[in-house]
Amino acid sequence: MIYSVREGVDRATVMSVYPRHKAFYEAFRADGGGLTALGPFQSPEAGLSSMGIFTSRSEAERFIAGDPFVTEGLADPKLLEWNAVHLA
């Protein structure tokens, strides 16, 4: 999943919602949610965007349904299928 912050939403607004987002993703993971990794891109050209990796599409959809960044209208998530190459 890739999050893009909506046009007109500034960093201060994102950071004001971040504590609720963090509490949500920590609880989601602790509850056995299929969250593998989550975080913002560090490249300036990515702007205010981030990526989450989940064990299944249904887990990603469940996450999106409750994430404050989405429910409070700050970000537009995009689900992308990924064919991961597993290296031993």
Stockholm file with secondary structure:
# STOCKHOLM 1.0

chainA/1-88         MIYSVREGVDRATVMSVYPRHKAFYEAFRADGGGLTALGPFQSPEAGLSSMGIFTSRSEAERFIAGDPFVTEGLADPKLLEWNAVHLA
#=GR chainA/1-88 SS CEEEECTTCCHHHHHHHHHHHHHHHHHHHHTTCCEEEEEECCSGGGCSEEEEEESSHHHHHHHHHHCHHHHTTSEEEECCCCCCCCCC
#=GC SS_cons        CEEEECTTCCHHHHHHHHHHHHHHHHHHHHTTCCEEEEEECCSGGGCSEEEEEESSHHHHHHHHHHCHHHHTTSEEEECCCCCCCCCC
//
